[in-house]
Structure formats: C-alpha cells, structure tokens
Amino acid sequence: MPEAWLSYPGDRPALLAGSKDGGSERAGPRPSPTGVTMLRSWALVPLAWGPSPPSSVDPSGRSPPPCPQAWSHRAAGTFCLSLPHVGLLSPVLGTLGGHRASPQAPPAFSPTLCGSQGRSVPRWAGPGSPAPSASSVLSVGPAGCSQEGAPSQAPPSQPWPIEPGPADLTPASGSCCLLSLLPAHLSRVMALRAGEHSQEAANGLKEKVLTLDSMNPYVRRVEYAVRGPIVQRALELEQELRQGVKKPFTEVIRANIGDAQAMGQIPITFPRQVLALCVHPDLLNSPDFPDDAKRRAERILQACGGHSLGAYSISAGVQMIREDVARYIERRDGGIPADPNNIFLSTGASDAIVTVLKLLVTGEGRTRTGVLIPIPQYPLYSAALAEFNAVQVDYYLDEERAWALDVAELRRALRQARDHCRPRALCVINPGNPTGQVQTRECIEDVIRFAYEEKLFLLADEVYQDNVYAESSQFHSFKKVLTEMGPPYAAQQELASFHSISKGYMGECGFRGGYVEVVNMDAAVKQQMQKLRSVRLCPPTPGQVLLDVAVSPPAPSDPSFPRFQAERRAVLAELAAKAKLTEQVFNEAPGIRCNPVQGAMYSFPRVQLPPRAVQRAQELGLAPDMFFCLRLLEETGICVVPGSGFGQREGTYHFRMTILPPMEKLRPLLEKLSQFHAKFTREYS
C-alpha cells in the first residue's frame, strides 16, 4: 500500500477531528470512485510532535514504521495518507501542493517523493531544490522511505477507512492546519488553513480568493471517466518508459478513447487538401492540388469574413456551410427538407449538447430538471448534468438483448424520478457509446411516442451515424422517423440531433467540428440559443471547413472522387472487420462476454471477477472493475476504461475498449487482455 506521510509545520501538537480523550472509531472500507483511501470525518488522527513519526496515526491502532531520516531535519506533526495504488501517489501529492516545487517560486506545498514498496515514483523536489520555507503548508516523504529514497521498513498493508462523501479533518486547535480530503476526484484534494491567524497571515501572504471551499460546488462534482485517473497513470507509464524504466511491456496502448488518428488512422486526403488551401491560400497556385479541392477552398474562403479563415464567422457558423449541412440532412433523410436557420455549427458535438442542456436546466428542489440518460452512458452527460445541478435519471439498456432500449424501462425510470425532480428531457445515443448497439426503426418510433406522451424534449446523439457494421443493422435518424410518423409528432415533438467530424470515417477529433439541428423548438427559445452561442463568439473555422467537406464530399464527376471513395470505404471496412474480430476473440475467452459491436467505435464486454478480487478491491477503496483495469495497465500496458465510469447494473463489471488500434495490433491486444483476465481470475480464485 503506497502511503505518504504529511508533515505540518507548527508550534505544538494537535488533534484533528475525533474526541479529545484519545478514543477513535473504526469504519469499514467502502469503494471510492477514484480509489483514494479516505478517512471518515469523525475519525481520530493524533498528530505527534518531534523529529520522529507519530506513535499512532491509523484509526485501526497500527503504528507506522520509523522513518528517522525523512523527518530529522524538521520538527513537525505527521500523519499518513494511504493510497490504494502507487500510480495514484504522484497525482494526489501533486494536487495537494497545487504545483510542483521550483527554484523560482517557493511552493506552498513541497512534496518530496521517494520509492514506495520498492516502486519508483517521480522525484519532484530533491537535491538542488529549495528547502521548504517557513511559509510551507506541508512537506512530504512516503512512509517506509528515507529522504534519499532508500526503502526502510515496509509500510502498513491495509488502507484506512474511506468515506465516499467529503471527509474533512477538522482541527481541534485553531493554530494547526486542516487537510480536506474529497474522494470524488483527485483534484478535490487540497490543504487549507484553519484559525484566525494562519501561517500565511503571519508571513504577510493573503489567503486565496478561490479555494475548493469557495469555488462552484457543482464543478467539484464533475467526473469524466474517459480521461480519469487510469489515463493519468497511463501517461506516467509512458513517461517512465521514455526515461528507460523497465516494464513488462514496451509501449502503452491507450484503447480508452475514440481518437482514430491517435491510434494510427491515416487522414482522408481530400478534406486535408481543402483545409490546407484555406489555411494557406498561396497554395491555390500549386499544381500539387486537384482542381476540385481548389474550387472548394475558393468557395469557402469567399464565404469567410475578409476571405480569410482567420476571421470570426457568425456565431451559428458560416452561413454557406450551414446551408451545405441542411442539404446533407435532406439527402440523408430521403428528401425531407432541413432549414439552415435550425442548424447551429459547434465546437464538436459535445459543445452543442452542453448548450441544449443549459437551455433545459431550471428549478430547485423537487422542481429541478431531470434528464433521462442511458446506462451505460457517455460520461459527457453525467458531467454536464452535475455541473448544471440537474438531476441525472438513469434508464438501463438491456444487455441480454444486445443493449436494446426498452420503453418499459423508460417508464420505470420516469415514474421513479417524478418523486424528486421534474423530468424534462430524454437522451438517446444511436449508435451507442459505449455499447455499440444500433436502434431499430421500431424502437425509435416507440421512443418518439413515449417522449411525446410524457412531454419530454428529445436529444438524439447521432455522431456515429456513419459507423454501422452489422449487416442486419441500419442507421435511422430521429429527424427522419419523426417526420415520417406524421401528426401530431412531426409538428409538435421537440428534438435536437447532433453530429460531428470526430467520428465516422474522418476521425478529425482535434479540429473540433460539429452541428446541432433543432426541430419544433420554440422560436423565442431559439433566439435565446443564438444569444448563448454568441457568447462563445464562433466555432473554430478549421473545424467548420472539415465539416463542410464531410457533408458535401466530392461528387462522382469530380477528379478527387475515386481516391476519396476508396479511402472512405477502406476505413469503414477495416472498422467493421475490427468490430467482428473484437466480438469473436472476447467471446472465446472464459469469463468474458461481448455483445455484437453493431456500430460506433467501442466494445463494452462484461467480465466475471472472482469474489476475492471484488473483496480486495473494496478493501483498497476501488471499484472492482477499476481494480481490474489498473492491474491490466500496470502489467500489460493496455489502458481501457472501467465500466463503473459509464454506469452499469449493480453486481456487473465491464470495461470499454476502442476497436481503433491497427489490425496488426488489435488481435495481439485482445489476446493479451484475455490472457490477463485468465491470470487475474486464477490469482483471486
């Protein structure tokens, strides 16, 4: 168990929390979303005084090992923070300090990291770094390590009790410091001052205006699993590999995110040619670019302010591109018209989704807006709802029927939610992320009827509409189905549908281009949406250019058409083969079950975890699938996201893995993952 001993400067010992009679209470371990082991707010933590560590810092009564060199250079009280995994030590200590030590600016918190349980962790402050000044809030050395990093006696092996909510250690003395530990995210850990006359005041430093206590509390609740702690550990492992640290693998495979080009997909040529010509118009005279790409670039530049891509567009996006999007929607939906004035270009689909959610959120208490989202879900939705202080209303997809959407489940979720909030919207992700299912037309019709009957605004997340692989599956847009259902639905049901250049066959994630089309939105609300968009000035113009090419690709008569069509088909064909391979390999592995990947870019297999592994994860304060994924990362270099970050039925465990790695890497990756699961199962059986 990696542990960090935290040393407080001060002039006397103090008790943090608990009773003053020396008693303490013991709490059993509970899982924490981040896996950071925490103390209950009422747990007693005695702080000893002097050059040696305290005789008792653990509510269980265990004594820490001696660590004389680490503390002999300063007199201060100490206590121990237990972490379930060495990979979390660096980010936690870094967050505690707010920034790394540097010679230019004496840190408010100067962490010095040594090895932990024989494991190497980065040294942020060491020889040559400034010694902690009198204004230092905290200084650190890990339990079981000397100041130079030589391992001494091993630290205790059991974690402290944890509390999923805030665990504030309140000082009994006004002259000591308070450490507030908030386990919902690593960034929610900070050092605070207590008492009227803090050390900062004594040194003439004013206290921070913006602290975790004074900041927006809803932002602290935001979680985004796709880029969470496990990904941070993957980044650290990559850095260690570059530094020559020996690992049981030679590279980290980040299969956690749907970033096609990061996984080796080659950009489609024609969109990049048009973008290059728009960014550097002098290339219009070059013979290296086809004539149709030049015509497209000239047309786009004529529609831009000052005929330059560097100018702002109007807030809803370049009008000509909005018109091209409308024509694309009309072609896609078999001639059903689309109004460019109902189309707003955006910084990727995520930006547009957040905008529509902002319009929907209102009320307090039992009148707070509730939004029905699928479980498993894409964590953008839970993060945005947390930020807006709205109510997340979960409806579960049916894993036994290939992640089907069941209207009866929608009714259950809605009925229960009305006891504590006002449900106003329903989100559907089609094709599904992370589950990869493609909704049938019949299902979409049922959802539209349900939303109409229950007076719910519909959000259709359709960013994977080009990624349909199963021969029996077909993408149906909500706009098309809604219109073809006729009255009263076509004229009254409110809908916002979203699309993006980040997915599909282009995979241009970094350029951040997308759009939302609104249907049957109140005219006055649409004006408010336009106002809200104008606050953000405009979407990035390079993303708008690529979106224009995506919705109006080369025509069969254009010189670029053969190459464009060949590249597009090759990308989608390879993705279809990868989807089939992923399902096949996982379903051949005992203890892993994977539904067909009908569309999108991910598999979401279910894994059986032995009871002893679940118990061990709970002891460490980890969700069981997080424990599995951390072990997988440390031993194989494969980075996937635990299903608990997306939501799953209680007692089931999953992980999300993208199907994007190159084919020559994908099969070995899938086999290695399956072999690790077998090894993990044997270890805990």
Salt bridges, closest charged atoms under 4 A:
ASP58 OD2 - ARG62 NH2 2.63
GLU163 OE1 - ARG40 NH1 2.52
GLU200 OE1 - ARG193 NE 2.29
GLU223 OE2 - ARG188 NH2 3.38
GLU236 OE1 - ARG233 NH1 2.93
GLU238 OE2 - ARG254 NE 3.31
GLU240 OE2 - ARG233 NH1 3.28
GLU240 OE1 - LYS247 NZ 2.50
GLU251 OE2 - LYS665 NZ 3.54
ASP324 OD2 - ARG299 NH1 2.92
ASP324 OD1 - ARG327 NH2 2.47
ASP333 OD1 - ARG332 NE 2.88
ASP351 OD2 - ARG533 NH2 2.74
ASP351 OD1 - ARG536 NH1 3.51
ASP398 OD2 - ARG401 NE 2.94
GLU399 OE2 - ARG593 NH2 3.81
GLU399 OE1 - ARG606 NH1 3.65
GLU399 OE2 - HIS654 NE2 2.96
GLU400 OE2 - ARG593 NH2 3.31
GLU400 OE2 - ARG606 NH1 3.85
ASP406 OD2 - ARG401 NH2 3.98
GLU409 OE2 - ARG412 NH2 2.58
GLU445 OE2 - ARG441 NE 3.02
GLU445 OE1 - ARG449 NH2 3.75
ASP446 OD1 - ARG449 NH1 3.16
GLU453 OE1 - ARG411 NH2 3.32
GLU454 OE2 - ARG411 NH1 3.42
GLU454 OE1 - ARG418 NH1 3.05
ASP466 OD2 - HIS499 NE2 3.98
GLU484 OE1 - ARG441 NH1 2.81
GLU484 OE2 - LYS480 NZ 3.02
GLU508 OE2 - ARG272 NE 2.92
GLU517 OE2 - LYS479 NZ 2.78
ASP548 OD2 - ARG296 NH1 3.84
ASP558 OD1 - ARG295 NH2 3.93
GLU567 OE2 - ARG563 NE 3.20
GLU574 OE2 - LYS578 NZ 3.70
GLU619 OE1 - ARG616 NH1 3.13
GLU634 OE2 - HIS85 NE2 3.57
GLU634 OE1 - ARG119 NH2 3.29
GLU634 OE2 - ARG233 NE 2.58
GLU635 OE2 - ARG631 NE 2.66
GLU635 OE1 - LYS679 NZ 2.85
GLU671 OE2 - ARG667 NH1 3.70
GLU683 OE1 - ARG631 NH2 2.65
GLU683 OE1 - LYS679 NZ 4.00
